[in-house]
Amino acid sequence: MAQEPPLNPGDEAEPGAPGTGEDLCPDCNGTGKREGTECNTCGGTGKVTQGIGGG
């Protein structure tokens, strides 16, 4: 079964997964671009899915 949407390299989990939240991409600071091209970390969205909470 295909993931919807596909994960970007900066995502730690699927969007909406328990214990995760959306955050600004640390590499492009939420712009979706790096050095004039699409950011590879977030796939140009400016957002990544991160694990939240403490351990």
N, CA, C and O atoms as a GROMACS GRO file, in nm:
protein
  220
    1MET      N    1   0.084  -0.117   0.000
    1MET     CA    2   0.000   0.000   0.000
    1MET      C    3   0.089   0.125   0.000
    1MET      O    4   0.182   0.134   0.080
    2ALA      N    5   0.062   0.219  -0.088
    2ALA     CA    6   0.143   0.340  -0.099
    2ALA      C    7   0.110   0.438   0.012
    2ALA      O    8  -0.005   0.449   0.056
    3GLN      N    9   0.213   0.509   0.058
    3GLN     CA   10   0.192   0.611   0.160
    3GLN      C   11   0.131   0.734   0.097
    3GLN      O   12   0.168   0.773  -0.014
    4GLU      N   13   0.039   0.794   0.166
    4GLU     CA   14  -0.025   0.918   0.121
    4GLU      C   15  -0.015   1.021   0.230
    4GLU      O   16  -0.072   0.996   0.336
    5PRO      N   17   0.050   1.131   0.218
    5PRO     CA   18   0.149   1.160   0.115
    5PRO      C   19   0.280   1.090   0.146
    5PRO      O   20   0.301   1.045   0.259
    6PRO      N   21   0.370   1.079   0.048
    6PRO     CA   22   0.499   1.014   0.075
    6PRO      C   23   0.581   1.096   0.174
    6PRO      O   24   0.568   1.218   0.181
    7LEU      N   25   0.665   1.027   0.250
    7LEU     CA   26   0.748   1.096   0.349
    7LEU      C   27   0.863   1.169   0.280
    7LEU      O   28   0.917   1.121   0.180
    8ASN      N   29   0.899   1.283   0.334
    8ASN     CA   30   1.017   1.356   0.290
    8ASN      C   31   1.134   1.315   0.378
    8ASN      O   32   1.112   1.264   0.487
    9PRO      N   33   1.257   1.336   0.333
    9PRO     CA   34   1.373   1.294   0.412
    9PRO      C   35   1.376   1.351   0.554
    9PRO      O   36   1.432   1.287   0.644
   10GLY      N   37   1.320   1.468   0.577
   10GLY     CA   38   1.322   1.529   0.710
   10GLY      C   39   1.211   1.482   0.802
   10GLY      O   40   1.210   1.516   0.920
   11ASP      N   41   1.116   1.403   0.750
   11ASP     CA   42   1.006   1.354   0.832
   11ASP      C   43   1.051   1.237   0.918
   11ASP      O   44   1.124   1.149   0.873
   12GLU      N   45   1.007   1.238   1.044
   12GLU     CA   46   1.039   1.127   1.135
   12GLU      C   47   0.927   1.023   1.136
   12GLU      O   48   0.949   0.910   1.179
   13ALA      N   49   0.808   1.060   1.088
   13ALA     CA   50   0.693   0.969   1.086
   13ALA      C   51   0.591   1.022   0.987
   13ALA      O   52   0.604   1.134   0.937
   14GLU      N   53   0.487   0.941   0.960
   14GLU     CA   54   0.379   0.986   0.874
   14GLU      C   55   0.303   1.100   0.939
   14GLU      O   56   0.285   1.100   1.061
   15PRO      N   57   0.258   1.198   0.861
   15PRO     CA   58   0.175   1.304   0.917
   15PRO      C   59   0.052   1.247   0.987
   15PRO      O   60  -0.014   1.157   0.934
   16GLY      N   61   0.022   1.298   1.105
   16GLY     CA   62  -0.095   1.253   1.180
   16GLY      C   63  -0.071   1.131   1.267
   16GLY      O   64  -0.161   1.088   1.339
   17ALA      N   65   0.050   1.075   1.262
   17ALA     CA   66   0.080   0.959   1.347
   17ALA      C   67   0.078   1.002   1.494
   17ALA      O   68   0.118   1.114   1.526
   18PRO      N   69   0.032   0.914   1.583
   18PRO     CA   70   0.032   0.949   1.725
   18PRO      C   71   0.171   0.986   1.775
   18PRO      O   72   0.270   0.923   1.738
   19GLY      N   73   0.178   1.090   1.857
   19GLY     CA   74   0.305   1.132   1.914
   19GLY      C   75   0.389   1.215   1.820
   19GLY      O   76   0.509   1.232   1.842
   20THR      N   77   0.329   1.268   1.712
   20THR     CA   78   0.402   1.352   1.618
   20THR      C   79   0.333   1.486   1.600
   20THR      O   80   0.216   1.502   1.635
   21GLY      N   81   0.405   1.580   1.545
   21GLY     CA   82   0.350   1.711   1.515
   21GLY      C   83   0.425   1.773   1.400
   21GLY      O   84   0.537   1.733   1.368
   22GLU      N   85   0.364   1.872   1.338
   22GLU     CA   86   0.425   1.942   1.226
   22GLU      C   87   0.514   2.054   1.278
   22GLU      O   88   0.478   2.123   1.374
   23ASP      N   89   0.630   2.071   1.217
   23ASP     CA   90   0.723   2.175   1.258
   23ASP      C   91   0.784   2.237   1.132
   23ASP      O   92   0.778   2.178   1.024
   24LEU      N   93   0.843   2.355   1.147
   24LEU     CA   94   0.913   2.416   1.036
   24LEU      C   95   1.037   2.335   1.003
   24LEU      O   96   1.103   2.282   1.092
   25CYS      N   97   1.067   2.326   0.877
   25CYS     CA   98   1.187   2.254   0.833
   25CYS      C   99   1.311   2.325   0.889
   25CYS      O  100   1.324   2.446   0.874
   26PRO      N  101   1.400   2.251   0.954
   26PRO     CA  102   1.519   2.313   1.013
   26PRO      C  103   1.622   2.357   0.909
   26PRO      O  104   1.708   2.440   0.938
   27ASP      N  105   1.614   2.303   0.787
   27ASP     CA  106   1.715   2.335   0.686
   27ASP      C  107   1.679   2.458   0.603
   27ASP      O  108   1.768   2.532   0.561
   28CYS      N  109   1.549   2.481   0.578
   28CYS     CA  110   1.510   2.598   0.497
   28CYS      C  111   1.431   2.700   0.580
   28CYS      O  112   1.387   2.801   0.527
   29ASN      N  113   1.415   2.673   0.710
   29ASN     CA  114   1.341   2.761   0.801
   29ASN      C  115   1.198   2.787   0.755
   29ASN      O  116   1.144   2.896   0.775
   30GLY      N  117   1.137   2.687   0.693
   30GLY     CA  118   0.997   2.698   0.654
   30GLY      C  119   0.972   2.762   0.519
   30GLY      O  120   0.856   2.781   0.482
   31THR      N  121   1.076   2.797   0.445
   31THR     CA  122   1.057   2.861   0.315
   31THR      C  123   1.031   2.761   0.203
   31THR      O  124   0.969   2.796   0.103
   32GLY      N  125   1.077   2.638   0.219
   32GLY     CA  126   1.063   2.537   0.114
   32GLY      C  127   1.172   2.544   0.009
   32GLY      O  128   1.175   2.463  -0.083
   33LYS      N  129   1.264   2.640   0.024
   33LYS     CA  130   1.372   2.655  -0.074
   33LYS      C  131   1.506   2.670  -0.004
   33LYS      O  132   1.516   2.729   0.104
   34ARG      N  133   1.609   2.616  -0.069
   34ARG     CA  134   1.747   2.632  -0.022
   34ARG      C  135   1.832   2.666  -0.143
   34ARG      O  136   1.832   2.594  -0.243
   35GLU      N  137   1.902   2.777  -0.134
   35GLU     CA  138   1.991   2.822  -0.241
   35GLU      C  139   1.918   2.830  -0.375
   35GLU      O  140   1.974   2.795  -0.479
   36GLY      N  141   1.792   2.876  -0.372
   36GLY     CA  142   1.715   2.897  -0.493
   36GLY      C  143   1.648   2.774  -0.552
   36GLY      O  144   1.582   2.784  -0.655
   37THR      N  145   1.664   2.658  -0.489
   37THR     CA  146   1.599   2.537  -0.538
   37THR      C  147   1.515   2.475  -0.426
   37THR      O  148   1.525   2.514  -0.310
   38GLU      N  149   1.432   2.380  -0.464
   38GLU     CA  150   1.345   2.312  -0.366
   38GLU      C  151   1.428   2.245  -0.258
   38GLU      O  152   1.527   2.178  -0.288
   39CYS      N  153   1.388   2.264  -0.134
   39CYS     CA  154   1.458   2.202  -0.020
   39CYS      C  155   1.436   2.051  -0.025
   39CYS      O  156   1.323   2.004  -0.033
   40ASN      N  157   1.545   1.975  -0.019
   40ASN     CA  158   1.535   1.829  -0.022
   40ASN      C  159   1.483   1.772   0.109
   40ASN      O  160   1.422   1.665   0.110
   41THR      N  161   1.505   1.840   0.219
   41THR     CA  162   1.465   1.789   0.350
   41THR      C  163   1.314   1.783   0.363
   41THR      O  164   1.260   1.683   0.412
   42CYS      N  165   1.244   1.888   0.320
   42CYS     CA  166   1.099   1.894   0.336
   42CYS      C  167   1.024   1.874   0.205
   42CYS      O  168   0.901   1.876   0.204
   43GLY      N  169   1.095   1.855   0.095
   43GLY     CA  170   1.030   1.838  -0.033
   43GLY      C  171   0.963   1.965  -0.083
   43GLY      O  172   0.871   1.958  -0.166
   44GLY      N  173   1.007   2.079  -0.035
   44GLY     CA  174   0.953   2.207  -0.079
   44GLY      C  175   0.831   2.254  -0.004
   44GLY      O  176   0.774   2.359  -0.037
   45THR      N  177   0.789   2.180   0.099
   45THR     CA  178   0.670   2.219   0.175
   45THR      C  179   0.702   2.319   0.285
   45THR      O  180   0.614   2.395   0.327
   46GLY      N  181   0.825   2.320   0.333
   46GLY     CA  182   0.863   2.406   0.444
   46GLY      C  183   0.829   2.346   0.578
   46GLY      O  184   0.853   2.408   0.681
   47LYS      N  185   0.773   2.224   0.578
   47LYS     CA  186   0.730   2.158   0.702
   47LYS      C  187   0.783   2.016   0.709
   47LYS      O  188   0.798   1.950   0.606
   48VAL      N  189   0.811   1.970   0.829
   48VAL     CA  190   0.849   1.832   0.853
   48VAL      C  191   0.765   1.777   0.969
   48VAL      O  192   0.718   1.854   1.054
   49THR      N  193   0.748   1.647   0.973
   49THR     CA  194   0.676   1.582   1.081
   49THR      C  195   0.779   1.530   1.181
   49THR      O  196   0.866   1.450   1.147
   50GLN      N  197   0.769   1.577   1.305
   50GLN     CA  198   0.865   1.544   1.410
   50GLN      C  199   0.797   1.469   1.522
   50GLN      O  200   0.678   1.485   1.546
   51GLY      N  201   0.874   1.386   1.590
   51GLY     CA  202   0.825   1.324   1.713
   51GLY      C  203   0.818   1.429   1.823
   51GLY      O  204   0.906   1.514   1.833
   52ILE      N  205   0.714   1.424   1.905
   52ILE     CA  206   0.700   1.520   2.014
   52ILE      C  207   0.694   1.444   2.146
   52ILE      O  208   0.672   1.323   2.148
   53GLY      N  209   0.712   1.515   2.252
   53GLY     CA  210   0.707   1.454   2.384
   53GLY      C  211   0.846   1.426   2.437
   53GLY      O  212   0.945   1.443   2.366
   54GLY      N  213   0.853   1.385   2.558
   54GLY     CA  214   0.981   1.359   2.621
   54GLY      C  215   1.002   1.211   2.647
   54GLY      O  216   0.911   1.130   2.635
   55GLY      N  217   1.122   1.180   2.682
   55GLY     CA  218   1.148   1.040   2.705
   55GLY      C  219   1.218   1.013   2.832
   55GLY      O  220   1.247   0.898   2.864
   0.00000   0.00000   0.00000
